[in-house]
Structure formats: structure tokens, C-alpha cells
Amino acid sequence: MSPESASKKSPSSAFNFADINKFGQNQADALIAMQRELCSLVEEANRSWLARAELERDLASEFATKLSAAKTPADASRIYQEWMSRRMQTLADDGQKLFADSQKFMSAATQFLSTGGKSANT
């Protein structure tokens, strides 16, 4: 092997630092995009749960107002049954919402992991 051909195959020419830098930047960009998406999902869930807490407060206030206005034990029993029915429905809705939010979060994380951090657009 001549000295000329040996210099053409030097180890430094096999390593392209620009490609490594580009790969690292692409991975960092993908990670940032994923973090933004997950944060967006968490913010959406937080807004939903805040609205849910406000609904719970309103139901409790309505229950207390109606119960204090009850004239007979039968009225109080009816008011309590109405409140309990609404409460059970909101608990069922909470479970469905929690499941849906968890699915969204896991879907986003799985998509990120299955693509190796590359977005579908790249």
C-alpha cells in the first residue's frame, strides 16, 4: 500500500463530526418536541380536572343549600338520593376521563419510543 492510499483511508476521514453533530441535534429536537407534546397533554388534563373540581364544588354547594331547605326527612332523603346519583355519575365520568387521558399520554410516549425520537414528518 502506498503512502498516498494510506492517507486517503486515515481514521479521521472515516469520522464525520458534522454528521454526529446533526444526529445529536436531531435527537435533541425530537426530545424537545416530545416534551412539548407531553406537557401539552398534561396541561389539557389539568384544565379538565380543574373544571371537574369546580363542578364538584358546585354540586356540594347545591346539595348543602337544598338539604338545609328540606322540610321533612323524606325531602332530605330525596335530596340525598339525587345528590348521590349525580355523584356516582361524576365518579364514572372521572374514571372514563382518567382512562382517556392515560391512553393519550401512553400513545404519545409509545409513538416517540417506536420512532426512535424521529417525528413522522422527518
C-alpha positions in Angstrom: 0.0 0.0 0.0 1.4 3.3 -1.0 1.6 6.2 1.4 -0.9 8.1 -0.7 -3.6 5.4 -0.4 -2.9 5.1 3.3 -3.5 8.7 3.9 -6.8 8.5 2.0 -8.1 5.9 4.4 -7.0 7.5 7.6 -9.3 7.1 10.7 -10.0 10.8 10.9 -11.6 10.8 7.4 -14.0 7.9 8.4 -15.4 10.1 11.2 -17.6 12.9 10.0 -18.2 15.1 13.0 -20.8 17.2 11.1 -22.9 14.0 10.8 -22.5 13.2 14.5 -23.5 16.8 15.4 -26.5 16.7 13.1 -27.6 13.3 14.6 -27.3 14.8 18.1 -29.2 17.9 17.1 -32.0 15.8 15.6 -32.3 13.7 18.7 -32.4 16.8 20.9 -35.0 18.4 18.7 -37.1 15.2 18.8 -36.8 15.0 22.6 -37.9 18.7 22.9 -40.9 18.1 20.6 -41.9 15.1 22.7 -41.6 17.0 25.9 -43.8 19.8 24.4 -46.4 17.3 23.4 -46.4 15.6 26.8 -46.6 18.9 28.6 -49.5 19.9 26.3 -51.3 16.7 27.3 -50.7 17.3 31.0 -51.9 20.9 30.7 -55.1 19.7 29.0 -55.7 17.1 31.7 -55.0 19.7 34.4 -57.6 22.1 32.9 -60.1 19.3 32.7 -59.5 18.2 36.3 -59.8 21.8 37.5 -63.1 22.1 35.8 -64.1 18.8 37.4 -63.1 20.2 40.8 -65.3 23.3 40.2 -68.2 21.0 39.3 -67.7 19.0 42.5 -67.7 22.3 44.5 -70.9 23.4 42.8 -72.6 20.1 43.4 -71.6 20.1 47.1 -72.9 23.7 47.5 -76.1 22.9 45.7 -76.6 19.8 48.0 -76.0 21.8 51.1 -78.4 24.5 50.0 -81.2 22.0 49.2 -80.6 20.0 52.3 -80.8 23.0 54.5 -84.1 23.9 52.9 -85.6 20.4 53.4 -88.8 20.4 55.4 -89.2 16.7 56.1 -87.0 13.7 56.4 -88.5 12.4 53.2 -87.4 15.6 51.4 -83.9 15.2 52.9 -83.8 11.6 51.7 -84.8 12.5 48.2 -82.2 15.3 48.0 -79.6 13.0 49.3 -80.5 10.3 46.7 -80.4 12.9 43.9 -77.0 14.1 45.0 -75.7 10.6 45.4 -76.9 9.7 41.9 -75.1 12.7 40.4 -72.0 12.0 42.5 -71.9 8.4 41.2 -72.3 9.6 37.6 -69.4 12.1 38.0 -67.2 9.4 39.5 -67.9 7.2 36.5 -67.1 10.1 34.2 -63.9 10.7 36.1 -62.8 7.1 35.6 -63.5 7.4 31.8 -61.6 10.7 31.6 -58.7 9.3 33.6 -58.5 6.3 31.2 -58.8 8.5 28.1 -56.0 10.9 29.4 -53.8 7.9 30.3 -54.3 6.5 26.8 -53.4 9.8 25.1 -50.2 10.0 27.3 -49.2 6.4 26.6 -49.9 6.7 22.9 -47.7 9.8 22.6 -44.9 8.2 24.6 -45.2 4.9 22.6 -45.1 6.8 19.3 -42.0 8.6 20.4 -40.2 5.4 21.5 -41.3 3.4 18.5 -39.9 6.0 16.0 -36.6 6.4 17.9 -37.3 10.0 18.6 -37.9 10.9 14.9 -41.1 12.7 14.2 -43.4 11.3 11.5 -42.6 14.4 9.3 -38.8 13.8 9.2 
